[in-house]
Each structure stands twice: as structure tokens, then as C-alpha cells.
């Protein structure tokens, strides 16, 4: 029986205990052979820790763990290097002093092995001394691997938490940024003692001085050569997981090609360079094979709190953010601006590259797959509306049930009750433009959340754009909404513009729904249905 390494991030455990391992060692050999200092960002649970663990075992010269892998035939000399591994994953850095204590613990443990300088007290200079002593002792330069380098900042980003330094109060975020800046600046002076350095994380804090004074690393986050260094490609999935794919196809009573399409729609869609090579989310894919189900595994593990805090103050709407082309400078670098969360949303994996225009050097950003779109839109919607009674996710499930059953009256009741549950303070808009914006964004979010079915928002047709069309296996719904208007006007527009004409030969039952939305009450005022 195939063993899936769900949550297993240690290379030696995967190899020694017979878990399936997607061989990335050809790329790892290329990485270690062509450069010295690297920087890589990928979303959480995307295999960064496993990559670090694999590199650690390679540099420790553990050839026996790599038997049968691509690197075995590529590497002729298996030397052992002094390896310094720093893992920020395990700690919560919201308590002042946690970061300093962790760094002190690491450096002190290495000093017991390589010796301590009588001249240096600063933890960064002490680390540089250790690197030099290790170089002398081994006769080989050092390897430094830093996993989730940015977690000490992300944990406190935009929290307002404070600490005291030299009798003066300061933001914990600023303090921890300064500590990391001082520590990472070591690498500039330790260049002669370094063989290889890799820093991984979720975000790139290039604009907030973390790397000031540090030899600029080779950022391979958008490098075409390393786009599949983390994650699973289509070819890898079909090669390594043919057996569980067949088992899932049997369980779902579909063909293997159909099962592949379902897996692709649910978990594929990430791109990390202009090559646009499809990359699957490894955490979700491995869970799907282990549990033989298509659930929202990655998203259900939780949304980072720093992203929720940034979204809370953002004035940007998802409909204005997604489906647009951007210059890399707009989303690759994090600029520490709480009013512009796009870089953090992209780097955290909730948006990804969907297209590239080489003539302009711009990238199209949108949701990677169904799992992320459904979960993230629900999250944003709950934060936008703050409904008093209704659970957004529960309400969406009730709405889908009503659509599957062909019950437009139930759909009306659901819309009315849900919109009425949104607090007045959340929906109050001062002028006509704001009222229209709230109205449009409300229905955009609702229909983005029901897009488990074919859903078309503002679908362009020969005589205009319909507000929304939802196609279920047995029913088609054409919605037209009016702000402070009449339901009859909405139905007349559906007729006059011929929105139903493309479905004239469709065997499914069709409902035309006209509704008016009141900016005063914040809910449905009139609702009329025509079959």
C-alpha cells in the first residue's frame, strides 16, 4: 500500500519509512551546482521544509538516503559540510523576547561545538565567528538553511503589539525586524566561510530593510528553472500516483481522464514563472489521495492571521483585484502597505499567475483553483458583511441545495434572510456611488461563492451583459438585479436583451429571476420569477 507523507517534512523519515517521494533532486543538484545564496518564497504547506531537509541531508553527505534518485547519478563526490539549520516554524513570536531567545539558543548550541569568541557579545557576530571556526575545523565552507525566515515578522505584522527596549516603548514588529536585519547581515561578512545559503519564506520583505547590508541573494521565486522545485507537476502526479488516481476514479465511478480533470480543477492552477507550468498544491493532493476525497484540505488548515489583519483594513475589492494584468513590481515585492494587500495575497497562495504578456512583461493574477476560490471568497465575504446570525458557508450550502432542487422561492427567502442579517453599520453607504459599489460587490461575492457550478457574472451577450447566470445539471437561472428599482424592470430587461436565447434548445428547466435591492433596508424589496 502506498504511504502518503501528509505532514511529513523530514527527508530521512520519508526515505527510511517508505513514503512516496516525488524526486526533485535533479533540480536540487542544479541549484547547488550553480549558485551560493538563494531566496525562495512559496505559499505555506508547499514543500519548503521538505526542500530544506533534503538539502540538509545532501550536504551532510548521506548518500544512502539518495539511492535510486536522480542526484545519485549526477553527484560524483559526496562530501560532508558543516550545516547550520534554523527553523522558525515551531515558535509563536507574539511574545517579546521569543526571537532573541531562539537565536541565542541556536548560536549557543553551535558555540559548544565550535568554540566561543571572547570578543563578541552580539548574537550575529558570534554566529559569524562560529561559521569561521566550523570552516577551519571541517576544511569545508558552511551551509546555512533558514526555514520560514519571515515568520517572526508575520506573526506580529500589523498587530500593534509593543515591547520595551532600553526603557523606551516600541512596536514589537519593528524590534523583531531589527533583530533579523542584524542577524542576516552576518552573511555579508561571512562570505568566505559560506558554501551555500537558502532562505525560504512566504513573503519577500525586500522593502522593509530585513536584508539591508546582506549580500543580495539570488531570488528564484519566479525563476523558470526552479518553478517546480516545490509542488507537484501534472507529469509527476500521473507518474507517481497512477494507482491512487485509479482508485479514486473507481470510488467516484468515473473514468481516469475524468478523475484527472476533477483533481486538476480542485488543486492545480499554480504558476511560478512565465513558462506557466501547472503546479499542484502538494498538501491538498496528498490528502486527496490518502482520504480518497476532493475536500478543501489546504484551505481548511487556516488562513494566516496576518492576512486577515491586512484584509480588515483594505479598501480594495476582490472583483477589482482579480483577473487583471500586473507589472511584477506590483505583487512580487511586499511594500508594507496595509491598504494594498495584493502582494501578500499573491505570495500567500490565494492568487497566482494565470497568463503572461511578454511584450509588456505583465502577469495576469487570479484564483488558482476551486478550493482556493471557494474558501478565500467566503472568508473575504464574511469579513466584508459581518452577518449577525448567518454562517456564510452554511448559507451558501443552503443556496446550492435550493438551486439543485429548482426552488426559486427558497432562493428568494435565502437571499432575503441573509441580506437582512448584515448589520446596518457594515452596509451603510453615504452617497449613490458608494451604495452602487456595495450593491455590485455584494452580488459579486455571492455568485463567486456559488461557482461550484458554471457561473457567469456579467456575461457578455449580443445585446448586453446579464448580471448573473448559474447553470446546474438540471436547471439554468438567469438573474437580473436592480438597485432601488422594480423586479418587473429586471424581468423586462432579461426579455428585451434576449439573455435566455442561448438556452432555447437546452433541455434544462430555465428560471428568469428579476429582483430589486433596497439601499435603505439592505435586502431584497421585490422578487419575481418567470419560467
Secondary structure, DSSP 8 states (H G I E B T S, - for coil): --B--TT---HHHHHHTTB-----HHHHHHHHHH-SEEEEE--TTSSHHHHHHHHHHHHTT-GGGGTTSHHHHH--------EEEEE-TT--TTSTTHHHHHHHHHHHHHHHHH---SS--SHHHHHHHHHHHHHHHHSS-EEEEEESTTHHHHTTTTS--EEEETTEEEEHHHHHHHHHHHHHTHHHHTGGGEEEEEEEES---GGGTTTTTS---EE-TT-GGGTTSSSEEHHHHHHH-HHHHHHHHHHHT--HHHHHHHHHHHH--B--STT---EE-HHHHHHHHHHTS---HHHHT---HHHHHHHHH----HHHHSSEEEEGGGTSS----TT--HHHHHHTTSSEEEEEETTTTEEEEE--SHHHHHHHHHHHHHHHH-BSS--HHHHHHHHHHHHHHT-HHHHHHHHHHHHHTB-HHHH--SSHHHHHHHHHHHHHHHHHHTTTSEEEEEEEETTEEEEEEEE-SSEEEEEEEEETS-HHHHHHHHHHTTTTGGGTT--SEEEEEEEEE-TTTSSEEEEEEE-
